[in-house]
Amino acid sequence: MTKSYQIAVLSGDGIGPEVVKETIKVLDAVSQTYVFELHYHNALIGAVAIDQANEPLPEHTIAVCKRTDAVLFGAIGDPKYDNDTNAAVRPEQGLLALRKELGLFANIRPVKAYNKLINQSPLKENIIQNTDLVIFRELISGIYFGQKSISADGRAASDLCSYSQDEIENIAHLAFQAADKRNKKLTLIDKANVLETSRLWRRVVQSLAAQYPTVEVEYMFVDNAAMQLILNPKQFDVILTENMFGDIISDEASVIGGSIGLLPSASIGTHTALFEPIHGSYPQAKGKGIANPIASILSGAMMLDHLGEHDAAEAIRDAVLHTINEGVLTPDLVKESTYSTTDVGNKIANHVRFRTGHRYQDNMTHSKSTII
């Protein structure tokens, strides 16, 4: 009997629909090759949801997500809300609420330096070559979800950062387990010299370390970590950190690969898992066909890993690597490139269809010369 999976598709705003379209194209190709079925259920979130349903996360969207096996997410945000500091309802509130609703406490972001793209990074080749790390960011607590207040005269404001031991343990166990399967090293990034919440993080991780005796644990203040990530990213294997620090550190890490359009992510929790590129909605590129779909496509591969379709996931990663090595890339990576979002998606999908084991039979005909 053919395996079948139900997938919620939340394309969202800006370039979200464009990159998700290419991801579905690749997922359909790999599902045919590896013989399983994916059934998609579209729902609204973000600015498009506000425009059509007057709220950033409609109840219908929550219901769709909770009855599916995984959520494929595009991007969120729109200038008409971003530029209005008085807007009572914002697109991003939809994603924050969805993370909380689905219990998505762990955001997992792999960061890899591709040899073909070494020169696209502003960092020196000898610094970033062979970088391969994973960031575990706590996602549904901390300052983003803490109590917020503003004074009556609007001249003072506060945001509460709060964590419990259970919240820290949930994600710390996942990070330790990942480190145990990788290179046996975990780095906790905190600000324990200043913040009480960081001191709690450090105590909890120290207490859990005994359960993972083969994993070396390192503790690093976030300001130093931000510097070390640029000076020597290869020193990191698995990074564990809280919500806001993880948000900042993972975006900083995007320069290692040369483009934020390369980085996928998975959000894991107590309900349906969600998979999304780490980039934003990039409204300036909307409709121009220049958005890089690779981060979204790699997020689709992470989704297949979550569903247990590991061979199919690896086939996508192989196809992405092949496409990068062939130079079929969007302008964020190669300024003079004439390859479009669709071209990159087609290349990856065709490579998945025509590959045989580890020998590649790429029958795609190019109307454009390959960029070297």
ROKOL-925881 format. One record per residue (C-alpha): x, y, z; residue number from 1. Coordinates in Angstrom, 3 decimals. Example, Ala and Ser with C-alpha at 12.3 -4.5 7.8 and 13.67 -1.06 7.14 Angstrom:
<node xx="12.300" yy="-4.500" zz="7.800" n="1"/>
<node xx="13.670" yy="-1.060" zz="7.140" n="2"/>
//
This chain:
<node xx="0.000" yy="0.000" zz="0.000" n="1"/>
<node xx="1.355" yy="3.412" zz="-1.006" n="2"/>
<node xx="2.160" yy="5.674" zz="1.919" n="3"/>
<node xx="0.236" yy="8.929" zz="1.971" n="4"/>
<node xx="0.865" yy="12.197" zz="3.826" n="5"/>
<node xx="-1.315" yy="15.256" zz="4.376" n="6"/>
<node xx="0.579" yy="18.546" zz="4.074" n="7"/>
<node xx="-0.701" yy="21.982" zz="5.105" n="8"/>
<node xx="0.606" yy="24.640" zz="2.721" n="9"/>
<node xx="0.863" yy="28.176" zz="4.119" n="10"/>
<node xx="2.495" yy="30.137" zz="1.296" n="11"/>
<node xx="2.040" yy="33.464" zz="3.083" n="12"/>
<node xx="3.283" yy="36.793" zz="1.731" n="13"/>
<node xx="5.814" yy="38.313" zz="-0.653" n="14"/>
<node xx="7.971" yy="35.694" zz="-2.337" n="15"/>
<node xx="6.447" yy="32.956" zz="-0.169" n="16"/>
<node xx="4.046" yy="31.674" zz="-2.852" n="17"/>
<node xx="6.819" yy="31.654" zz="-5.482" n="18"/>
<node xx="9.327" yy="29.601" zz="-3.492" n="19"/>
<node xx="6.657" yy="27.256" zz="-2.129" n="20"/>
<node xx="5.461" yy="26.572" zz="-5.678" n="21"/>
<node xx="8.949" yy="25.375" zz="-6.617" n="22"/>
<node xx="9.198" yy="23.309" zz="-3.442" n="23"/>
<node xx="5.964" yy="21.517" zz="-4.248" n="24"/>
<node xx="7.263" yy="20.894" zz="-7.778" n="25"/>
<node xx="10.338" yy="19.181" zz="-6.318" n="26"/>
<node xx="8.324" yy="17.302" zz="-3.697" n="27"/>
<node xx="5.987" yy="15.980" zz="-6.396" n="28"/>
<node xx="8.985" yy="14.814" zz="-8.434" n="29"/>
<node xx="10.602" yy="13.010" zz="-5.529" n="30"/>
<node xx="7.321" yy="11.451" zz="-4.354" n="31"/>
<node xx="6.849" yy="9.924" zz="-7.799" n="32"/>
<node xx="10.398" yy="8.579" zz="-7.805" n="33"/>
<node xx="10.200" yy="7.113" zz="-4.295" n="34"/>
<node xx="6.527" yy="6.113" zz="-4.513" n="35"/>
<node xx="4.581" yy="7.910" zz="-1.815" n="36"/>
<node xx="1.762" yy="10.433" zz="-1.995" n="37"/>
<node xx="1.614" yy="14.018" zz="-0.765" n="38"/>
<node xx="-1.777" yy="15.714" zz="-0.475" n="39"/>
<node xx="-1.701" yy="19.494" zz="-0.072" n="40"/>
<node xx="-4.148" yy="21.673" zz="1.855" n="41"/>
<node xx="-3.775" yy="25.428" zz="1.325" n="42"/>
<node xx="-4.546" yy="27.934" zz="4.077" n="43"/>
<node xx="-4.036" yy="31.633" zz="4.807" n="44"/>
<node xx="-1.580" yy="33.316" zz="7.151" n="45"/>
<node xx="0.036" yy="36.734" zz="7.487" n="46"/>
<node xx="-0.787" yy="39.850" zz="5.476" n="47"/>
<node xx="-2.817" yy="37.927" zz="2.924" n="48"/>
<node xx="-4.914" yy="36.521" zz="5.779" n="49"/>
<node xx="-5.462" yy="40.001" zz="7.217" n="50"/>
<node xx="-6.537" yy="41.236" zz="3.802" n="51"/>
<node xx="-8.924" yy="38.347" zz="3.184" n="52"/>
<node xx="-10.037" yy="37.298" zz="6.667" n="53"/>
<node xx="-9.244" yy="40.350" zz="8.861" n="54"/>
<node xx="-6.841" yy="38.380" zz="11.070" n="55"/>
<node xx="-3.279" yy="37.085" zz="10.619" n="56"/>
<node xx="-4.093" yy="33.518" zz="11.702" n="57"/>
<node xx="-7.663" yy="32.398" zz="10.940" n="58"/>
<node xx="-9.147" yy="29.511" zz="12.917" n="59"/>
<node xx="-9.481" yy="27.569" zz="9.677" n="60"/>
<node xx="-5.703" yy="27.691" zz="9.220" n="61"/>
<node xx="-5.099" yy="26.341" zz="12.728" n="62"/>
<node xx="-7.565" yy="23.512" zz="12.070" n="63"/>
<node xx="-5.885" yy="22.604" zz="8.772" n="64"/>
<node xx="-2.444" yy="22.518" zz="10.412" n="65"/>
<node xx="-3.586" yy="20.346" zz="13.310" n="66"/>
<node xx="-5.117" yy="17.681" zz="11.095" n="67"/>
<node xx="-2.139" yy="17.327" zz="8.744" n="68"/>
<node xx="1.169" yy="15.486" zz="9.064" n="69"/>
<node xx="3.367" yy="18.531" zz="8.456" n="70"/>
<node xx="3.187" yy="22.218" zz="7.564" n="71"/>
<node xx="5.071" yy="23.748" zz="4.629" n="72"/>
<node xx="5.423" yy="27.485" zz="5.208" n="73"/>
<node xx="6.587" yy="30.239" zz="2.845" n="74"/>
<node xx="7.192" yy="33.716" zz="4.253" n="75"/>
<node xx="5.371" yy="36.414" zz="6.177" n="76"/>
<node xx="5.318" yy="40.215" zz="6.190" n="77"/>
<node xx="4.241" yy="43.167" zz="4.064" n="78"/>
<node xx="5.523" yy="46.771" zz="3.874" n="79"/>
<node xx="2.093" yy="48.277" zz="4.414" n="80"/>
<node xx="2.153" yy="46.793" zz="7.919" n="81"/>
<node xx="5.918" yy="46.900" zz="8.521" n="82"/>
<node xx="6.027" yy="50.646" zz="7.887" n="83"/>
<node xx="3.017" yy="51.432" zz="10.084" n="84"/>
<node xx="4.194" yy="51.562" zz="13.697" n="85"/>
<node xx="0.601" yy="52.102" zz="14.832" n="86"/>
<node xx="-0.810" yy="48.984" zz="13.153" n="87"/>
<node xx="-2.763" yy="47.023" zz="15.772" n="88"/>
<node xx="-2.635" yy="43.802" zz="13.765" n="89"/>
<node xx="0.555" yy="42.634" zz="12.067" n="90"/>
<node xx="1.313" yy="39.668" zz="9.782" n="91"/>
<node xx="4.058" yy="38.362" zz="12.071" n="92"/>
<node xx="1.524" yy="37.900" zz="14.857" n="93"/>
<node xx="0.091" yy="35.065" zz="12.778" n="94"/>
<node xx="3.330" yy="33.091" zz="12.752" n="95"/>
<node xx="4.042" yy="33.716" zz="16.441" n="96"/>
<node xx="0.525" yy="32.553" zz="17.304" n="97"/>
<node xx="0.852" yy="29.468" zz="15.089" n="98"/>
<node xx="4.120" yy="28.480" zz="16.770" n="99"/>
<node xx="2.421" yy="28.740" zz="20.147" n="100"/>
<node xx="-0.739" yy="26.952" zz="18.978" n="101"/>
<node xx="1.228" yy="24.009" zz="17.584" n="102"/>
<node xx="3.697" yy="23.939" zz="20.473" n="103"/>
<node xx="6.663" yy="24.458" zz="18.152" n="104"/>
<node xx="9.290" yy="24.872" zz="20.844" n="105"/>
<node xx="12.388" yy="23.942" zz="18.808" n="106"/>
<node xx="13.593" yy="25.690" zz="15.668" n="107"/>
<node xx="16.364" yy="23.749" zz="13.933" n="108"/>
<node xx="18.529" yy="25.615" zz="11.407" n="109"/>
<node xx="21.400" yy="23.854" zz="9.602" n="110"/>
<node xx="24.141" yy="26.092" zz="8.207" n="111"/>
<node xx="26.518" yy="24.787" zz="5.561" n="112"/>
<node xx="29.211" yy="26.316" zz="3.367" n="113"/>
<node xx="29.014" yy="25.001" zz="-0.217" n="114"/>
<node xx="32.406" yy="24.838" zz="-1.933" n="115"/>
<node xx="30.966" yy="26.198" zz="-5.183" n="116"/>
<node xx="29.655" yy="29.278" zz="-3.381" n="117"/>
<node xx="32.609" yy="30.019" zz="-1.107" n="118"/>
<node xx="33.401" yy="33.198" zz="-3.038" n="119"/>
<node xx="29.829" yy="34.480" zz="-2.634" n="120"/>
<node xx="30.317" yy="34.955" zz="1.088" n="121"/>
<node xx="31.845" yy="38.211" zz="2.353" n="122"/>
<node xx="33.970" yy="36.069" zz="4.671" n="123"/>
<node xx="37.346" yy="34.655" zz="3.679" n="124"/>
<node xx="37.458" yy="31.203" zz="2.115" n="125"/>
<node xx="39.853" yy="29.762" zz="4.705" n="126"/>
<node xx="37.489" yy="30.872" zz="7.475" n="127"/>
<node xx="34.242" yy="29.366" zz="6.209" n="128"/>
<node xx="35.309" yy="26.361" zz="4.148" n="129"/>
<node xx="33.898" yy="23.074" zz="5.553" n="130"/>
<node xx="31.584" yy="24.864" zz="7.985" n="131"/>
<node xx="28.706" yy="22.550" zz="8.900" n="132"/>
<node xx="26.711" yy="23.429" zz="12.004" n="133"/>
<node xx="23.148" yy="23.299" zz="13.334" n="134"/>
<node xx="21.428" yy="25.940" zz="15.466" n="135"/>
<node xx="18.747" yy="24.886" zz="17.952" n="136"/>
<node xx="16.688" yy="27.965" zz="18.836" n="137"/>
<node xx="13.946" yy="27.892" zz="21.490" n="138"/>
<node xx="10.887" yy="29.234" zz="19.729" n="139"/>
<node xx="7.813" yy="29.820" zz="21.885" n="140"/>
<node xx="9.063" yy="31.500" zz="25.059" n="141"/>
<node xx="11.423" yy="34.280" zz="26.048" n="142"/>
<node xx="11.138" yy="37.961" zz="25.302" n="143"/>
<node xx="9.032" yy="37.564" zz="22.150" n="144"/>
<node xx="6.223" yy="35.990" zz="24.152" n="145"/>
<node xx="6.673" yy="37.754" zz="27.478" n="146"/>
<node xx="4.387" yy="40.356" zz="28.988" n="147"/>
<node xx="4.629" yy="43.697" zz="27.194" n="148"/>
<node xx="3.744" yy="47.127" zz="28.500" n="149"/>
<node xx="3.907" yy="50.741" zz="27.450" n="150"/>
<node xx="3.353" yy="53.807" zz="29.603" n="151"/>
<node xx="0.296" yy="55.994" zz="29.218" n="152"/>
<node xx="2.356" yy="58.753" zz="27.618" n="153"/>
<node xx="4.086" yy="56.324" zz="25.257" n="154"/>
<node xx="7.555" yy="57.314" zz="26.472" n="155"/>
<node xx="8.491" yy="54.086" zz="28.263" n="156"/>
<node xx="8.022" yy="50.426" zz="27.361" n="157"/>
<node xx="9.073" yy="46.996" zz="28.582" n="158"/>
<node xx="9.229" yy="43.391" zz="27.340" n="159"/>
<node xx="9.508" yy="40.569" zz="29.866" n="160"/>
<node xx="11.870" yy="37.657" zz="29.148" n="161"/>
<node xx="10.745" yy="34.552" zz="31.023" n="162"/>
<node xx="11.807" yy="30.887" zz="30.903" n="163"/>
<node xx="11.011" yy="27.781" zz="32.939" n="164"/>
<node xx="13.184" yy="24.748" zz="33.523" n="165"/>
<node xx="10.794" yy="22.522" zz="31.547" n="166"/>
<node xx="10.905" yy="24.846" zz="28.524" n="167"/>
<node xx="14.689" yy="24.746" zz="28.485" n="168"/>
<node xx="14.884" yy="20.982" zz="29.019" n="169"/>
<node xx="12.550" yy="20.269" zz="26.083" n="170"/>
<node xx="14.845" yy="21.815" zz="23.492" n="171"/>
<node xx="18.110" yy="21.007" zz="25.288" n="172"/>
<node xx="17.415" yy="17.272" zz="25.030" n="173"/>
<node xx="16.906" yy="17.600" zz="21.265" n="174"/>
<node xx="20.153" yy="19.543" zz="20.901" n="175"/>
<node xx="22.116" yy="17.023" zz="22.957" n="176"/>
<node xx="20.684" yy="14.141" zz="20.919" n="177"/>
<node xx="21.664" yy="15.888" zz="17.678" n="178"/>
<node xx="25.186" yy="16.561" zz="18.956" n="179"/>
<node xx="25.536" yy="12.920" zz="19.982" n="180"/>
<node xx="24.766" yy="11.859" zz="16.384" n="181"/>
<node xx="27.053" yy="14.496" zz="14.848" n="182"/>
<node xx="30.469" yy="15.566" zz="16.142" n="183"/>
<node xx="29.821" yy="15.286" zz="19.888" n="184"/>
<node xx="29.983" yy="18.996" zz="20.670" n="185"/>
<node xx="27.288" yy="21.369" zz="21.957" n="186"/>
<node xx="27.704" yy="25.103" zz="22.552" n="187"/>
<node xx="25.197" yy="26.936" zz="24.754" n="188"/>
<node xx="24.984" yy="30.606" zz="23.811" n="189"/>
<node xx="23.685" yy="32.836" zz="26.602" n="190"/>
<node xx="24.349" yy="36.035" zz="28.553" n="191"/>
<node xx="24.775" yy="34.454" zz="31.978" n="192"/>
<node xx="26.999" yy="37.255" zz="33.224" n="193"/>
<node xx="24.035" yy="39.649" zz="33.064" n="194"/>
<node xx="20.678" yy="37.871" zz="32.648" n="195"/>
<node xx="18.951" yy="35.701" zz="35.243" n="196"/>
<node xx="17.193" yy="33.721" zz="32.499" n="197"/>
<node xx="20.584" yy="32.903" zz="30.986" n="198"/>
<node xx="21.848" yy="31.692" zz="34.349" n="199"/>
<node xx="18.861" yy="29.334" zz="34.487" n="200"/>
<node xx="19.656" yy="28.087" zz="30.973" n="201"/>
<node xx="23.215" yy="27.370" zz="32.030" n="202"/>
<node xx="22.186" yy="25.511" zz="35.203" n="203"/>
<node xx="19.691" yy="23.352" zz="33.310" n="204"/>
<node xx="22.151" yy="22.467" zz="30.539" n="205"/>
<node xx="24.857" yy="21.679" zz="33.088" n="206"/>
<node xx="22.476" yy="19.323" zz="34.893" n="207"/>
<node xx="21.487" yy="17.550" zz="31.643" n="208"/>
<node xx="25.069" yy="17.146" zz="30.434" n="209"/>
<node xx="25.578" yy="14.138" zz="32.694" n="210"/>
<node xx="22.980" yy="12.241" zz="30.648" n="211"/>
<node xx="25.097" yy="12.736" zz="27.506" n="212"/>
<node xx="28.648" yy="11.858" zz="28.631" n="213"/>
<node xx="30.041" yy="11.617" zz="25.087" n="214"/>
<node xx="29.034" yy="15.207" zz="24.243" n="215"/>
<node xx="31.478" yy="18.009" zz="25.002" n="216"/>
<node xx="29.619" yy="21.090" zz="26.287" n="217"/>
<node xx="30.901" yy="24.624" zz="25.829" n="218"/>
<node xx="29.357" yy="27.820" zz="27.237" n="219"/>
<node xx="29.725" yy="31.102" zz="25.387" n="220"/>
<node xx="28.314" yy="34.607" zz="25.934" n="221"/>
<node xx="26.239" yy="35.773" zz="22.999" n="222"/>
<node xx="28.397" yy="38.816" zz="22.217" n="223"/>
<node xx="31.493" yy="36.645" zz="21.971" n="224"/>
<node xx="29.550" yy="34.005" zz="20.022" n="225"/>
<node xx="28.495" yy="36.594" zz="17.454" n="226"/>
<node xx="32.158" yy="37.423" zz="16.929" n="227"/>
<node xx="33.341" yy="33.802" zz="16.912" n="228"/>
<node xx="30.730" yy="32.858" zz="14.316" n="229"/>
<node xx="32.489" yy="35.225" zz="11.913" n="230"/>
<node xx="36.070" yy="34.580" zz="13.023" n="231"/>
<node xx="35.932" yy="30.776" zz="13.204" n="232"/>
<node xx="32.546" yy="29.182" zz="12.424" n="233"/>
<node xx="34.109" yy="25.712" zz="12.053" n="234"/>
<node xx="34.538" yy="25.539" zz="15.836" n="235"/>
<node xx="30.771" yy="25.031" zz="16.199" n="236"/>
<node xx="28.820" yy="21.805" zz="15.736" n="237"/>
<node xx="25.468" yy="22.138" zz="17.536" n="238"/>
<node xx="24.512" yy="25.551" zz="18.922" n="239"/>
<node xx="21.763" yy="25.770" zz="21.556" n="240"/>
<node xx="20.252" yy="29.087" zz="22.535" n="241"/>
<node xx="17.140" yy="31.015" zz="23.552" n="242"/>
<node xx="14.618" yy="32.670" zz="21.270" n="243"/>
<node xx="15.973" yy="36.159" zz="20.603" n="244"/>
<node xx="19.642" yy="35.172" zz="20.573" n="245"/>
<node xx="18.804" yy="32.353" zz="18.161" n="246"/>
<node xx="16.906" yy="34.687" zz="15.868" n="247"/>
<node xx="19.917" yy="37.004" zz="15.606" n="248"/>
<node xx="22.675" yy="34.374" zz="15.500" n="249"/>
<node xx="20.998" yy="32.284" zz="12.791" n="250"/>
<node xx="20.529" yy="35.289" zz="10.509" n="251"/>
<node xx="24.173" yy="36.233" zz="11.087" n="252"/>
<node xx="25.143" yy="32.688" zz="10.126" n="253"/>
<node xx="23.458" yy="33.112" zz="6.744" n="254"/>
<node xx="26.460" yy="35.098" zz="5.465" n="255"/>
<node xx="28.570" yy="31.931" zz="5.740" n="256"/>
<node xx="26.703" yy="30.351" zz="2.835" n="257"/>
<node xx="26.583" yy="33.572" zz="0.859" n="258"/>
<node xx="22.813" yy="34.048" zz="0.913" n="259"/>
<node xx="19.954" yy="33.808" zz="3.374" n="260"/>
<node xx="18.138" yy="32.138" zz="0.457" n="261"/>
<node xx="20.060" yy="28.914" zz="1.143" n="262"/>
<node xx="19.057" yy="28.227" zz="4.741" n="263"/>
<node xx="16.136" yy="25.940" zz="5.603" n="264"/>
<node xx="14.600" yy="25.319" zz="8.996" n="265"/>
<node xx="12.344" yy="22.945" zz="10.889" n="266"/>
<node xx="10.154" yy="23.827" zz="13.851" n="267"/>
<node xx="9.388" yy="20.805" zz="16.015" n="268"/>
<node xx="7.006" yy="20.565" zz="18.927" n="269"/>
<node xx="4.104" yy="18.789" zz="20.513" n="270"/>
<node xx="1.820" yy="18.884" zz="17.458" n="271"/>
<node xx="2.414" yy="19.104" zz="13.713" n="272"/>
<node xx="5.943" yy="20.140" zz="12.703" n="273"/>
<node xx="6.491" yy="23.177" zz="10.462" n="274"/>
<node xx="9.146" yy="23.653" zz="7.776" n="275"/>
<node xx="10.184" yy="27.012" zz="6.335" n="276"/>
<node xx="13.081" yy="28.944" zz="4.819" n="277"/>
<node xx="14.608" yy="31.354" zz="7.316" n="278"/>
<node xx="14.347" yy="34.323" zz="4.948" n="279"/>
<node xx="11.585" yy="36.903" zz="5.086" n="280"/>
<node xx="8.977" yy="37.828" zz="2.511" n="281"/>
<node xx="11.417" yy="39.990" zz="0.448" n="282"/>
<node xx="8.585" yy="42.148" zz="-0.969" n="283"/>
<node xx="10.977" yy="43.984" zz="-3.320" n="284"/>
<node xx="11.384" yy="40.737" zz="-5.302" n="285"/>
<node xx="7.734" yy="39.709" zz="-5.346" n="286"/>
<node xx="6.575" yy="38.706" zz="-8.812" n="287"/>
<node xx="9.975" yy="39.287" zz="-10.447" n="288"/>
<node xx="11.022" yy="35.649" zz="-10.617" n="289"/>
<node xx="14.360" yy="36.295" zz="-8.916" n="290"/>
<node xx="13.684" yy="34.768" zz="-5.488" n="291"/>
<node xx="15.993" yy="31.923" zz="-4.482" n="292"/>
<node xx="13.858" yy="28.793" zz="-3.847" n="293"/>
<node xx="16.682" yy="26.626" zz="-2.470" n="294"/>
<node xx="16.044" yy="27.364" zz="1.220" n="295"/>
<node xx="12.386" yy="26.456" zz="0.790" n="296"/>
<node xx="13.248" yy="23.316" zz="-1.189" n="297"/>
<node xx="15.735" yy="22.215" zz="1.479" n="298"/>
<node xx="13.026" yy="22.851" zz="4.079" n="299"/>
<node xx="10.920" yy="20.411" zz="2.082" n="300"/>
<node xx="13.747" yy="17.883" zz="2.394" n="301"/>
<node xx="13.767" yy="18.389" zz="6.167" n="302"/>
<node xx="10.010" yy="17.774" zz="6.110" n="303"/>
<node xx="10.536" yy="14.447" zz="4.340" n="304"/>
<node xx="13.137" yy="13.460" zz="6.939" n="305"/>
<node xx="10.552" yy="14.214" zz="9.624" n="306"/>
<node xx="8.029" yy="12.009" zz="7.808" n="307"/>
<node xx="10.535" yy="9.167" zz="7.602" n="308"/>
<node xx="11.231" yy="9.474" zz="3.861" n="309"/>
<node xx="14.982" yy="9.747" zz="4.332" n="310"/>
<node xx="16.043" yy="8.499" zz="0.896" n="311"/>
<node xx="13.757" yy="11.021" zz="-0.779" n="312"/>
<node xx="15.095" yy="13.803" zz="1.431" n="313"/>
<node xx="18.668" yy="12.875" zz="0.552" n="314"/>
<node xx="17.748" yy="12.846" zz="-3.146" n="315"/>
<node xx="16.596" yy="16.458" zz="-2.849" n="316"/>
<node xx="19.790" yy="17.497" zz="-1.091" n="317"/>
<node xx="21.829" yy="15.740" zz="-3.788" n="318"/>
<node xx="19.852" yy="17.567" zz="-6.471" n="319"/>
<node xx="20.382" yy="20.914" zz="-4.754" n="320"/>
<node xx="24.123" yy="20.298" zz="-4.524" n="321"/>
<node xx="24.215" yy="19.281" zz="-8.196" n="322"/>
<node xx="22.283" yy="22.417" zz="-9.166" n="323"/>
<node xx="24.635" yy="24.642" zz="-7.167" n="324"/>
<node xx="27.672" yy="22.972" zz="-8.719" n="325"/>
<node xx="26.180" yy="23.443" zz="-12.185" n="326"/>
<node xx="25.802" yy="27.158" zz="-11.495" n="327"/>
<node xx="22.035" yy="27.256" zz="-11.997" n="328"/>
<node xx="21.504" yy="30.005" zz="-9.429" n="329"/>
<node xx="19.393" yy="33.096" zz="-8.878" n="330"/>
<node xx="20.862" yy="36.636" zz="-8.833" n="331"/>
<node xx="21.287" yy="36.734" zz="-5.048" n="332"/>
<node xx="24.148" yy="34.276" zz="-5.547" n="333"/>
<node xx="25.348" yy="35.205" zz="-9.046" n="334"/>
<node xx="24.662" yy="38.841" zz="-9.830" n="335"/>
<node xx="24.744" yy="38.416" zz="-13.610" n="336"/>
<node xx="22.583" yy="35.284" zz="-13.563" n="337"/>
<node xx="19.567" yy="35.108" zz="-15.865" n="338"/>
<node xx="18.211" yy="31.990" zz="-14.177" n="339"/>
<node xx="14.813" yy="32.520" zz="-12.570" n="340"/>
<node xx="13.107" yy="31.048" zz="-9.524" n="341"/>
<node xx="11.314" yy="28.647" zz="-11.855" n="342"/>
<node xx="14.532" yy="27.668" zz="-13.653" n="343"/>
<node xx="16.156" yy="26.635" zz="-10.388" n="344"/>
<node xx="13.068" yy="24.672" zz="-9.329" n="345"/>
<node xx="12.925" yy="22.937" zz="-12.705" n="346"/>
<node xx="16.606" yy="22.014" zz="-12.541" n="347"/>
<node xx="16.280" yy="20.452" zz="-9.099" n="348"/>
<node xx="13.032" yy="18.643" zz="-9.930" n="349"/>
<node xx="14.435" yy="17.208" zz="-13.170" n="350"/>
<node xx="17.573" yy="16.067" zz="-11.425" n="351"/>
<node xx="15.454" yy="14.201" zz="-8.871" n="352"/>
<node xx="13.419" yy="12.561" zz="-11.625" n="353"/>
<node xx="16.333" yy="11.364" zz="-13.740" n="354"/>
<node xx="18.930" yy="10.424" zz="-11.141" n="355"/>
<node xx="19.808" yy="6.730" zz="-10.831" n="356"/>
<node xx="21.448" yy="5.865" zz="-7.540" n="357"/>
<node xx="24.423" yy="8.190" zz="-7.349" n="358"/>
<node xx="24.848" yy="8.432" zz="-11.118" n="359"/>
<node xx="23.145" yy="11.483" zz="-12.536" n="360"/>
<node xx="21.215" yy="11.485" zz="-15.776" n="361"/>
<node xx="20.295" yy="15.136" zz="-16.141" n="362"/>
<node xx="18.153" yy="15.324" zz="-19.279" n="363"/>
<node xx="17.144" yy="18.939" zz="-18.740" n="364"/>
<node xx="17.801" yy="21.133" zz="-21.747" n="365"/>
<node xx="19.071" yy="24.614" zz="-20.905" n="366"/>
<node xx="18.175" yy="27.603" zz="-22.984" n="367"/>
<node xx="20.843" yy="29.548" zz="-21.121" n="368"/>
<node xx="24.525" yy="28.804" zz="-20.757" n="369"/>
<node xx="25.652" yy="27.519" zz="-17.380" n="370"/>
<node xx="27.308" yy="30.158" zz="-15.239" n="371"/>
<node xx="30.697" yy="29.100" zz="-13.922" n="372"/>
//
